[in-house]
Amino acid sequence: MQVIRIIPITGIPIIREGDDLGLLICEAAARQGTPIEDGDVIVVTHVVVSRAEGNVVNLNGISPSEFAKTIAENLGKDPALVEVILRESKSIVRMGGGHLIAETKHGFICANAGVDKSNVPGERNVALLPKDPDLSARRIRQRIKEITGKNVAVIISDTHGRPLREGEINVAIGVAGIKPIRDRRGERDLFGYVLRVKRTAVADELSSAAELVIGQADEGIPAAIIRGYQYERSEDATAKELIMPKEKDLFV
């Protein structure tokens, strides 16, 4: 039987551009008495990754287009914010009721193209999604291995809504060292039935599990260790495996 622990990594300082995020995670984990071990899954919120990579925009420096102004007026949003969202978008999926759902350049479909104000210092600053979340995850994973010698998986997470469900959950937008989907087709259930469509998005499930201890408000906990979960390791996995092809999407 697997016993899985979810451990918040406390004591990580406010992340600024250029900070060594992998080092800070390792140091904080060691200080609290839970040094990183082989096989750990490290879940990191995308906001601190974007801050470390300098992927933060001050809205005071944005000149909104007429299109952005029109959308902003219809949705009751800041025109500069809408302009940033449009720049981060491949397409607009839905608008209405104060909401702007967009497909990001990465292929994710989410509110505001992932542009985030929460946990970003500065009244007019917003964090964009990392330019390449999978690369960000690989860099953090490699840095952790350099520092500790431990082989871990890293997941970059973001908060997303879901069709026809209230509330939000954390999902994976970048992965390294872990296969994001566990294909269980061909396995047998308790009564011998052969599973034919069962593919579990384990990277999303781990992201949501980590959110139980990661702080969304004043807790200041941007990362967590998931220990004890037996996952399929992969050196070339990508979070893009989690993106559903448009021809299979019943909601967009």
Backbone as CSV, one residue per row, in Angstrom:
resi,resn,N_x,N_y,N_z,CA_x,CA_y,CA_z,C_x,C_y,C_z
1,MET,0.838,-1.196,0.000,0.000,0.000,0.000,0.873,1.246,0.000
2,GLN,0.556,2.175,-0.893,1.291,3.428,-0.935,0.838,4.345,0.194
3,VAL,1.796,4.938,0.879,1.524,6.000,1.840,2.119,7.278,1.259
4,ILE,1.262,8.232,0.963,1.691,9.450,0.276,1.618,10.624,1.241
5,ARG,2.701,11.389,1.316,2.743,12.579,2.157,2.784,13.825,1.264
6,ILE,2.093,14.861,1.685,2.146,16.150,1.005,2.754,17.136,1.989
7,ILE,3.932,17.650,1.658,4.720,18.448,2.603,4.875,19.866,2.066
8,PRO,4.320,20.871,2.736,4.549,22.251,2.291,6.003,22.641,2.519
9,ILE,6.565,23.377,1.574,7.937,23.882,1.737,7.824,25.320,2.227
10,THR,8.082,25.503,3.511,7.947,26.811,4.130,9.288,27.541,4.141
11,GLY,9.236,28.840,4.357,10.466,29.618,4.506,11.122,30.024,3.210
12,ILE,10.453,29.828,2.076,11.001,30.316,0.811,10.791,31.832,0.763
13,PRO,11.835,32.613,0.535,11.666,34.075,0.531,10.844,34.541,-0.664
14,ILE,10.436,35.810,-0.633,9.750,36.402,-1.772,10.660,36.297,-2.991
15,ILE,10.161,35.679,-4.043,10.974,35.410,-5.227,11.035,36.652,-6.107
16,ARG,12.257,36.972,-6.539,12.482,38.109,-7.425,13.201,37.634,-8.687
17,GLU,13.191,38.451,-9.701,13.822,38.106,-10.971,15.283,37.724,-10.758
18,GLY,15.667,36.611,-11.360,17.041,36.146,-11.277,17.327,35.214,-10.120
19,ASP,16.370,35.032,-9.198,16.596,34.137,-8.066,16.769,32.696,-8.541
20,ASP,17.602,31.962,-7.812,17.852,30.545,-8.086,16.767,29.743,-7.384
21,LEU,15.670,29.493,-8.074,14.507,28.872,-7.455,14.809,27.456,-6.979
22,GLY,15.546,26.700,-7.771,15.901,25.342,-7.360,16.696,25.331,-6.068
23,LEU,17.664,26.243,-5.940,18.471,26.334,-4.718,17.615,26.728,-3.525
24,LEU,16.748,27.716,-3.709,15.915,28.184,-2.605,14.966,27.091,-2.119
25,ILE,14.447,26.278,-3.040,13.575,25.169,-2.658,14.359,24.141,-1.836
26,CYS,15.547,23.796,-2.302,16.380,22.821,-1.585,16.744,23.312,-0.193
27,GLU,17.141,24.578,-0.084,17.540,25.140,1.204,16.368,25.181,2.180
28,ALA,15.201,25.600,1.683,14.031,25.690,2.555,13.594,24.308,3.028
29,ALA,13.611,23.324,2.117,13.226,21.963,2.500,14.166,21.405,3.560
30,ALA,15.463,21.665,3.420,16.441,21.171,4.392,16.268,21.869,5.744
31,ARG,16.025,23.176,5.732,15.858,23.932,6.983,14.678,23.428,7.803
32,GLN,13.613,23.006,7.143,12.429,22.572,7.888,12.487,21.092,8.263
33,GLY,13.590,20.446,7.940,13.776,19.063,8.361,13.220,18.020,7.426
34,THR,12.892,18.437,6.186,12.404,17.482,5.188,13.228,17.623,3.908
35,PRO,14.536,17.329,3.987,15.358,17.459,2.785,14.829,16.609,1.651
36,ILE,15.070,17.065,0.440,14.540,16.391,-0.747,15.153,15.004,-0.888
37,GLU,14.300,14.033,-1.239,14.721,12.647,-1.378,14.485,12.166,-2.806
38,ASP,15.178,11.089,-3.166,14.944,10.461,-4.466,13.476,10.093,-4.611
39,GLY,12.928,10.369,-5.797,11.556,9.990,-6.077,10.519,11.008,-5.651
40,ASP,10.933,12.071,-4.972,9.980,13.115,-4.598,9.411,13.780,-5.852
41,VAL,8.185,14.274,-5.723,7.586,15.134,-6.742,7.530,16.540,-6.148
42,ILE,8.169,17.497,-6.812,8.182,18.878,-6.354,7.189,19.662,-7.206
43,VAL,6.156,20.196,-6.558,5.150,20.994,-7.254,5.399,22.460,-6.930
44,VAL,5.520,23.283,-7.974,5.853,24.698,-7.816,4.809,25.531,-8.545
45,THR,4.304,26.571,-7.900,3.311,27.426,-8.557,3.953,28.233,-9.675
46,HIS,3.185,28.446,-10.736,3.759,29.131,-11.888,4.125,30.581,-11.586
47,VAL,3.453,31.201,-10.603,3.709,32.615,-10.330,5.146,32.834,-9.871
48,VAL,5.655,31.963,-8.983,7.032,32.165,-8.517,8.029,31.838,-9.620
49,VAL,7.679,30.895,-10.492,8.543,30.602,-11.634,8.611,31.815,-12.553
50,SER,7.474,32.414,-12.832,7.438,33.590,-13.702,8.188,34.759,-13.077
51,ARG,8.043,34.937,-11.766,8.763,36.016,-11.098,10.270,35.796,-11.174
52,ALA,10.719,34.563,-10.958,12.152,34.265,-11.030,12.689,34.470,-12.440
53,GLU,11.856,34.184,-13.437,12.278,34.320,-14.833,12.052,35.721,-15.388
54,GLY,11.508,36.631,-14.565,11.271,37.991,-15.017,10.091,38.141,-15.950
55,ASN,9.167,37.189,-15.884,8.009,37.214,-16.776,6.838,37.924,-16.090
56,VAL,7.111,39.161,-15.680,6.136,40.001,-14.983,6.010,41.314,-15.748
57,VAL,4.787,41.812,-15.866,4.513,43.034,-16.632,3.851,44.065,-15.728
58,ASN,4.304,45.319,-15.840,3.646,46.425,-15.149,2.616,47.036,-16.088
59,LEU,1.365,47.055,-15.644,0.280,47.522,-16.508,0.396,49.009,-16.831
60,ASN,1.128,49.762,-16.037,1.292,51.192,-16.326,2.060,51.429,-17.623
61,GLY,2.830,50.438,-18.051,3.606,50.585,-19.278,2.921,50.023,-20.514
62,ILE,1.662,49.643,-20.384,0.922,49.023,-21.489,-0.029,50.040,-22.121
63,SER,0.033,50.150,-23.433,-0.900,50.990,-24.186,-1.939,50.089,-24.843
64,PRO,-3.151,50.090,-24.342,-4.161,49.174,-24.891,-4.633,49.594,-26.275
65,SER,-4.874,48.605,-27.118,-5.418,48.846,-28.447,-6.901,49.196,-28.333
66,GLU,-7.477,49.666,-29.432,-8.904,49.961,-29.443,-9.720,48.693,-29.218
67,PHE,-9.242,47.590,-29.775,-9.919,46.304,-29.568,-9.931,45.948,-28.088
68,ALA,-8.775,46.104,-27.417,-8.700,45.803,-25.985,-9.621,46.720,-25.186
69,LYS,-9.688,47.983,-25.583,-10.564,48.935,-24.880,-12.032,48.527,-25.003
70,THR,-12.404,48.072,-26.204,-13.795,47.661,-26.417,-14.145,46.451,-25.566
71,ILE,-13.253,45.460,-25.556,-13.493,44.264,-24.743,-13.542,44.634,-23.266
72,ALA,-12.612,45.482,-22.840,-12.553,45.879,-21.437,-13.848,46.566,-21.001
73,GLU,-14.375,47.417,-21.869,-15.618,48.110,-21.544,-16.777,47.128,-21.410
74,ASN,-16.824,46.151,-22.296,-17.907,45.162,-22.268,-17.822,44.243,-21.052
75,LEU,-16.588,43.967,-20.603,-16.397,43.005,-19.517,-16.158,43.670,-18.167
76,GLY,-15.988,44.992,-18.162,-15.696,45.684,-16.908,-14.303,45.401,-16.403
77,LYS,-13.351,45.283,-17.324,-11.970,44.982,-16.966,-11.056,46.166,-17.274
78,ASP,-9.874,46.135,-16.716,-8.846,47.134,-16.980,-8.379,46.977,-18.429
79,PRO,-8.433,48.038,-19.262,-8.000,47.913,-20.664,-6.556,47.444,-20.808
80,ALA,-5.679,47.889,-19.921,-4.277,47.456,-19.995,-4.158,45.965,-19.709
81,LEU,-4.938,45.488,-18.750,-4.929,44.056,-18.453,-5.433,43.261,-19.639
82,VAL,-6.508,43.718,-20.255,-7.045,43.025,-21.422,-6.018,42.992,-22.545
83,GLU,-5.302,44.076,-22.732,-4.261,44.112,-23.773,-3.202,43.052,-23.512
84,VAL,-2.769,42.914,-22.272,-1.770,41.891,-21.934,-2.341,40.501,-22.190
85,ILE,-3.598,40.284,-21.809,-4.241,38.986,-22.050,-4.269,38.668,-23.537
86,LEU,-4.625,39.650,-24.361,-4.668,39.430,-25.806,-3.291,39.095,-26.361
87,ARG,-2.275,39.739,-25.855,-0.909,39.471,-26.327,-0.442,38.066,-25.967
88,GLU,-0.991,37.536,-24.873,-0.617,36.197,-24.429,-1.486,35.109,-25.056
89,SER,-2.461,35.510,-25.867,-3.453,34.567,-26.386,-3.197,34.187,-27.836
90,LYS,-3.522,32.943,-28.134,-3.579,32.490,-29.513,-4.951,32.771,-30.100
91,SER,-5.985,32.650,-29.256,-7.351,32.935,-29.697,-8.218,33.179,-28.484
92,ILE,-9.342,33.864,-28.705,-10.343,34.048,-27.659,-11.376,32.940,-27.802
93,VAL,-11.655,32.244,-26.715,-12.576,31.110,-26.742,-13.986,31.535,-26.347
94,ARG,-14.107,32.300,-25.251,-15.398,32.766,-24.770,-15.225,34.112,-24.083
95,MET,-16.266,34.959,-24.183,-16.310,36.216,-23.446,-17.719,36.404,-22.919
96,GLY,-17.822,36.993,-21.734,-19.145,37.285,-21.208,-19.188,37.188,-19.713
97,GLY,-20.100,37.960,-19.104,-20.256,37.906,-17.658,-19.010,38.306,-16.904
98,GLY,-18.210,39.179,-17.498,-16.973,39.598,-16.848,-15.817,38.638,-17.019
99,HIS,-16.017,37.579,-17.810,-14.987,36.551,-17.975,-14.407,36.593,-19.389
100,LEU,-13.121,36.335,-19.477,-12.427,36.249,-20.763,-11.636,34.946,-20.775
101,ILE,-12.124,33.984,-21.544,-11.476,32.672,-21.648,-10.685,32.645,-22.953
102,ALA,-9.419,32.291,-22.858,-8.554,32.351,-24.033,-7.709,31.092,-24.146
103,GLU,-7.284,30.824,-25.365,-6.282,29.788,-25.598,-4.920,30.463,-25.596
104,THR,-4.039,30.023,-24.719,-2.716,30.626,-24.632,-1.836,30.165,-25.788
105,LYS,-0.694,30.790,-25.908,0.260,30.398,-26.944,0.770,28.971,-26.727
106,HIS,0.658,28.485,-25.478,1.088,27.116,-25.178,0.047,26.090,-25.615
107,GLY,-1.230,26.576,-25.768,-2.326,25.672,-26.094,-3.266,25.421,-24.936
108,PHE,-3.000,26.027,-23.766,-3.896,25.876,-22.621,-5.109,26.783,-22.801
109,ILE,-6.269,26.307,-22.391,-7.480,27.126,-22.407,-7.832,27.457,-20.967
110,CYS,-7.804,28.755,-20.650,-8.000,29.163,-19.264,-8.431,30.623,-19.201
111,ALA,-8.860,31.048,-18.031,-9.281,32.428,-17.838,-8.080,33.366,-17.968
112,ASN,-8.292,34.464,-18.691,-7.310,35.545,-18.793,-5.957,35.089,-19.352
113,ALA,-5.969,34.008,-20.125,-4.735,33.474,-20.719,-3.658,33.230,-19.665
114,GLY,-4.102,32.942,-18.434,-3.152,32.651,-17.366,-2.510,33.866,-16.733
115,VAL,-2.865,35.069,-17.190,-2.295,36.289,-16.597,-2.831,36.410,-15.175
116,ASP,-1.926,36.593,-14.203,-2.284,36.437,-12.796,-1.816,37.632,-11.979
117,LYS,-2.721,38.171,-11.161,-2.369,39.274,-10.254,-2.039,38.777,-8.859
118,SER,-2.575,37.640,-8.456,-2.395,37.168,-7.087,-0.937,36.796,-6.825
119,ASN,-0.483,37.120,-5.621,0.880,36.800,-5.169,1.964,37.421,-6.040
120,VAL,1.666,38.600,-6.605,2.650,39.345,-7.388,2.851,40.701,-6.711
121,PRO,4.061,40.996,-6.223,4.281,42.284,-5.569,4.088,43.439,-6.552
122,GLY,3.522,44.533,-6.081,3.313,45.696,-6.938,1.871,45.793,-7.369
123,GLU,1.245,46.932,-7.104,-0.187,47.100,-7.342,-0.568,46.889,-8.793
124,ARG,0.319,47.271,-9.719,-0.022,47.202,-11.148,0.776,46.131,-11.876
125,ASN,1.386,45.226,-11.142,2.156,44.152,-11.758,1.305,42.892,-11.908
126,VAL,1.493,42.193,-13.022,0.846,40.898,-13.239,1.891,39.904,-13.737
127,ALA,1.698,38.652,-13.372,2.592,37.591,-13.830,1.975,36.892,-15.034
128,LEU,2.782,36.669,-16.045,2.379,35.883,-17.203,2.744,34.426,-16.941
129,LEU,2.213,33.529,-17.737,2.678,32.153,-17.656,4.141,32.093,-18.095
130,PRO,4.911,31.150,-17.568,6.273,30.972,-18.088,6.240,30.751,-19.599
131,LYS,7.246,31.254,-20.285,7.255,31.128,-21.743,7.299,29.676,-22.189
132,ASP,8.020,28.844,-21.454,8.095,27.412,-21.755,8.060,26.670,-20.422
133,PRO,6.870,26.364,-19.899,6.783,25.748,-18.568,7.512,24.408,-18.450
134,ASP,7.530,23.629,-19.515,8.263,22.355,-19.458,9.760,22.607,-19.284
135,LEU,10.288,23.587,-20.002,11.701,23.933,-19.856,11.983,24.452,-18.451
136,SER,11.067,25.254,-17.919,11.221,25.753,-16.547,11.297,24.592,-15.567
137,ALA,10.420,23.599,-15.745,10.422,22.431,-14.867,11.723,21.652,-14.996
138,ARG,12.207,21.499,-16.228,13.462,20.766,-16.431,14.633,21.474,-15.764
139,ARG,14.655,22.788,-15.851,15.756,23.544,-15.234,15.748,23.417,-13.718
140,ILE,14.559,23.501,-13.111,14.465,23.344,-11.657,14.873,21.935,-11.259
141,ARG,14.408,20.942,-12.013,14.749,19.549,-11.714,16.257,19.330,-11.789
142,GLN,16.880,19.854,-12.841,18.324,19.693,-12.999,19.075,20.386,-11.878
143,ARG,18.615,21.570,-11.483,19.273,22.314,-10.403,19.170,21.563,-9.088
144,ILE,18.012,20.971,-8.811,17.849,20.180,-7.593,18.796,18.993,-7.598
145,LYS,18.954,18.353,-8.756,19.872,17.211,-8.839,21.318,17.643,-8.631
146,GLU,21.685,18.808,-9.186,23.046,19.327,-8.995,23.342,19.589,-7.523
147,ILE,22.353,20.099,-6.801,22.552,20.501,-5.412,22.485,19.317,-4.462
148,THR,21.506,18.427,-4.686,21.241,17.354,-3.721,21.696,15.976,-4.186
149,GLY,21.876,15.812,-5.499,22.168,14.496,-6.044,20.940,13.617,-6.159
150,LYS,19.760,14.171,-5.852,18.533,13.393,-5.857,17.807,13.520,-7.196
151,ASN,17.215,12.406,-7.613,16.453,12.378,-8.861,14.972,12.551,-8.525
152,VAL,14.420,13.691,-8.915,13.042,14.007,-8.570,12.247,14.311,-9.843
153,ALA,10.936,14.465,-9.677,10.081,15.009,-10.728,9.673,16.412,-10.310
154,VAL,9.455,17.273,-11.293,9.022,18.644,-11.016,7.777,18.938,-11.839
155,ILE,6.795,19.545,-11.196,5.568,19.967,-11.867,5.372,21.455,-11.623
156,ILE,5.127,22.219,-12.686,4.735,23.614,-12.576,3.209,23.647,-12.636
157,SER,2.567,24.266,-11.644,1.109,24.219,-11.552,0.481,25.599,-11.749
158,ASP,-0.784,25.580,-12.144,-1.571,26.795,-12.286,-3.011,26.469,-11.878
159,THR,-3.754,27.494,-11.477,-5.132,27.309,-11.061,-6.067,27.498,-12.252
160,HIS,-6.885,26.504,-12.530,-7.815,26.542,-13.663,-9.228,26.206,-13.192
161,GLY,-10.211,26.773,-13.887,-11.586,26.334,-13.721,-11.839,25.119,-14.592
162,ARG,-13.057,24.564,-14.486,-13.404,23.365,-15.243,-14.797,23.518,-15.831
163,PRO,-15.032,23.003,-17.027,-16.375,23.087,-17.605,-17.410,22.401,-16.712
164,LEU,-18.498,23.101,-16.457,-19.656,22.560,-15.756,-19.374,22.183,-14.312
165,ARG,-18.293,22.731,-13.729,-17.985,22.476,-12.327,-17.645,23.798,-11.657
166,GLU,-18.206,24.038,-10.474,-17.871,25.224,-9.715,-16.507,25.050,-9.051
167,GLY,-15.870,26.187,-8.772,-14.581,26.139,-8.092,-13.434,25.905,-9.050
168,GLU,-12.227,26.073,-8.521,-11.030,25.895,-9.329,-10.143,24.817,-8.705
169,ILE,-9.290,24.266,-9.510,-8.291,23.308,-9.028,-6.946,23.655,-9.659
170,ASN,-5.896,23.098,-9.104,-4.574,23.267,-9.708,-4.324,22.164,-10.733
171,VAL,-3.742,22.552,-11.853,-3.385,21.596,-12.901,-1.927,21.813,-13.295
172,ALA,-1.390,20.850,-13.997,0.008,20.919,-14.434,0.117,21.653,-15.765
173,ILE,0.988,22.645,-15.830,1.274,23.313,-17.104,2.707,23.053,-17.563
174,GLY,3.499,22.441,-16.703,4.863,22.076,-17.067,5.294,20.875,-16.248
175,VAL,5.983,19.929,-16.857,6.441,18.744,-16.131,7.864,18.395,-16.546
176,ALA,8.546,17.719,-15.623,9.877,17.183,-15.920,10.093,15.948,-15.062
177,GLY,10.515,14.872,-15.694,10.854,13.655,-14.968,9.691,12.745,-14.644
178,ILE,8.486,13.096,-15.079,7.308,12.301,-14.770,6.401,12.224,-15.992
179,LYS,5.879,11.038,-16.261,4.888,10.880,-17.313,3.589,11.473,-16.798
180,PRO,3.017,12.499,-17.463,1.866,13.198,-16.895,0.566,12.401,-16.915
181,ILE,0.485,11.394,-17.769,-0.720,10.570,-17.861,-0.349,9.114,-17.607
182,ARG,-1.096,8.464,-16.720,-0.922,7.029,-16.492,-1.957,6.299,-17.321
183,ASP,-1.483,5.562,-18.287,-2.380,4.810,-19.180,-2.693,3.458,-18.536
184,ARG,-3.954,3.306,-18.138,-4.362,2.087,-17.448,-5.193,1.171,-18.340
185,ARG,-5.271,1.502,-19.628,-6.001,0.640,-20.544,-5.352,-0.740,-20.587
186,GLY,-6.179,-1.744,-20.530,-5.669,-3.112,-20.520,-5.596,-3.714,-19.135
187,GLU,-5.615,-2.871,-18.088,-5.665,-3.386,-16.727,-7.071,-3.916,-16.437
188,ARG,-7.178,-4.725,-15.386,-8.486,-5.286,-15.009,-8.950,-4.658,-13.698
189,ASP,-10.251,-4.395,-13.625,-10.793,-3.835,-12.388,-11.063,-4.950,-11.379
190,LEU,-11.708,-4.591,-10.255,-11.951,-5.532,-9.167,-12.729,-6.768,-9.612
191,PHE,-13.571,-6.616,-10.638,-14.433,-7.708,-11.075,-13.976,-8.321,-12.402
192,GLY,-12.728,-8.004,-12.793,-12.156,-8.629,-13.967,-12.425,-7.921,-15.275
193,TYR,-13.155,-6.794,-15.216,-13.447,-6.046,-16.445,-12.171,-5.379,-16.947
194,VAL,-11.905,-5.515,-18.252,-10.711,-4.916,-18.846,-10.970,-3.436,-19.120
195,LEU,-10.160,-2.580,-18.541,-10.312,-1.136,-18.743,-9.951,-0.769,-20.176
196,ARG,-10.807,0.021,-20.812,-10.588,0.371,-22.215,-10.330,1.853,-22.440
197,VAL,-10.765,2.712,-21.523,-10.603,4.155,-21.744,-9.910,4.861,-20.577
198,LYS,-9.431,4.127,-19.604,-8.903,4.730,-18.375,-7.497,5.282,-18.589
199,ARG,-7.398,6.606,-18.606,-6.107,7.289,-18.663,-6.156,8.381,-17.602
200,THR,-5.344,8.250,-16.570,-5.402,9.136,-15.418,-4.386,10.263,-15.563
201,ALA,-4.868,11.500,-15.444,-3.989,12.673,-15.546,-3.297,12.880,-14.199
202,VAL,-2.280,12.068,-13.932,-1.651,12.076,-12.612,-0.960,13.403,-12.310
203,ALA,-0.422,14.074,-13.320,0.240,15.358,-13.063,-0.758,16.398,-12.576
204,ASP,-1.975,16.377,-13.123,-3.020,17.275,-12.638,-3.453,16.894,-11.221
205,GLU,-3.599,15.608,-10.967,-4.011,15.168,-9.636,-2.969,15.530,-8.583
206,LEU,-1.701,15.391,-8.919,-0.644,15.761,-7.986,-0.618,17.274,-7.753
207,SER,-0.890,18.042,-8.814,-0.948,19.494,-8.668,-2.059,19.895,-7.710
208,SER,-3.227,19.289,-7.860,-4.341,19.604,-6.977,-4.076,19.131,-5.549
209,ALA,-3.436,17.992,-5.407,-3.081,17.514,-4.067,-2.141,18.502,-3.381
210,ALA,-1.170,18.994,-4.119,-0.215,19.946,-3.545,-0.890,21.248,-3.132
211,GLU,-1.959,21.630,-3.855,-2.645,22.880,-3.540,-3.283,22.850,-2.158
212,LEU,-3.497,21.674,-1.609,-4.061,21.571,-0.268,-3.143,22.191,0.775
213,VAL,-1.838,22.265,0.486,-0.894,22.857,1.449,-0.196,24.094,0.901
214,ILE,-0.311,24.327,-0.414,0.294,25.516,-1.008,-0.626,26.707,-0.757
215,GLY,-0.043,27.840,-0.391,-0.836,29.001,-0.023,-1.313,29.790,-1.213
216,GLN,-2.595,30.073,-1.256,-3.170,30.937,-2.282,-3.316,32.368,-1.779
217,ALA,-3.292,32.569,-0.460,-3.522,33.915,0.078,-2.284,34.398,0.815
218,ASP,-2.336,34.424,2.152,-1.235,35.015,2.910,-0.259,33.982,3.465
219,GLU,-0.410,32.727,3.067,0.455,31.700,3.649,1.885,31.777,3.141
220,GLY,2.077,32.224,1.916,3.427,32.365,1.392,4.137,31.049,1.167
221,ILE,3.400,30.022,0.741,4.001,28.710,0.468,3.831,28.424,-1.017
222,PRO,4.891,28.598,-1.819,4.750,28.452,-3.269,5.119,27.077,-3.814
223,ALA,5.483,26.137,-2.932,5.934,24.833,-3.428,5.663,23.765,-2.378
224,ALA,5.572,22.536,-2.844,5.321,21.406,-1.946,6.060,20.173,-2.451
225,ILE,6.326,19.282,-1.516,6.902,17.971,-1.822,5.797,16.930,-1.707
226,ILE,5.639,16.108,-2.718,4.767,14.933,-2.613,5.681,13.720,-2.540
227,ARG,5.598,13.010,-1.436,6.534,11.917,-1.153,5.782,10.595,-1.011
228,GLY,6.292,9.579,-1.688,5.718,8.248,-1.563,4.877,7.812,-2.746
229,TYR,4.617,8.732,-3.681,3.818,8.358,-4.849,4.716,7.681,-5.880
230,GLN,4.298,6.519,-6.335,5.065,5.761,-7.321,4.615,6.152,-8.720
231,TYR,5.422,6.919,-9.403,5.044,7.437,-10.719,5.949,6.870,-11.807
232,GLU,5.458,6.962,-13.022,6.247,6.527,-14.169,7.222,7.640,-14.551
233,ARG,8.488,7.339,-14.519,9.505,8.355,-14.805,9.678,8.517,-16.319
234,SER,10.025,9.723,-16.710,10.219,10.020,-18.128,11.164,11.192,-18.261
235,GLU,12.106,11.072,-19.180,13.062,12.150,-19.414,12.597,13.112,-20.500
236,ASP,11.584,12.750,-21.242,11.156,13.613,-22.350,9.663,13.942,-22.291
237,ALA,9.060,13.788,-21.119,7.630,14.075,-20.984,7.374,15.569,-21.101
238,THR,6.154,15.927,-21.468,5.764,17.317,-21.604,4.309,17.470,-21.166
239,ALA,3.991,18.619,-20.593,2.614,18.877,-20.177,1.678,19.005,-21.366
240,LYS,2.211,19.181,-22.556,1.366,19.265,-23.746,0.607,17.967,-23.991
241,GLU,1.079,16.870,-23.404,0.362,15.593,-23.510,-1.014,15.677,-22.854
242,LEU,-1.204,16.654,-21.960,-2.468,16.807,-21.250,-3.482,17.633,-22.027
243,ILE,-3.059,18.276,-23.095,-3.953,19.147,-23.859,-4.796,18.289,-24.805
244,MET,-6.101,18.407,-24.680,-7.004,17.617,-25.518,-7.060,18.194,-26.930
245,PRO,-6.913,17.382,-27.958,-7.062,17.883,-29.328,-8.451,18.471,-29.534
246,LYS,-8.527,19.525,-30.328,-9.808,20.225,-30.518,-10.895,19.309,-31.055
247,GLU,-10.530,18.337,-31.887,-11.549,17.471,-32.473,-12.197,16.542,-31.427
248,LYS,-11.585,16.427,-30.248,-12.143,15.588,-29.199,-12.841,16.399,-28.112
249,ASP,-12.743,17.727,-28.189,-13.258,18.596,-27.140,-14.760,18.815,-27.336
250,LEU,-15.549,18.471,-26.341,-17.004,18.603,-26.417,-17.510,19.903,-25.834
251,PHE,-16.619,20.726,-25.251,-17.067,21.912,-24.548,-16.706,23.212,-25.230
252,VAL,-15.722,23.215,-26.123,-15.260,24.458,-26.772,-15.785,24.542,-28.168
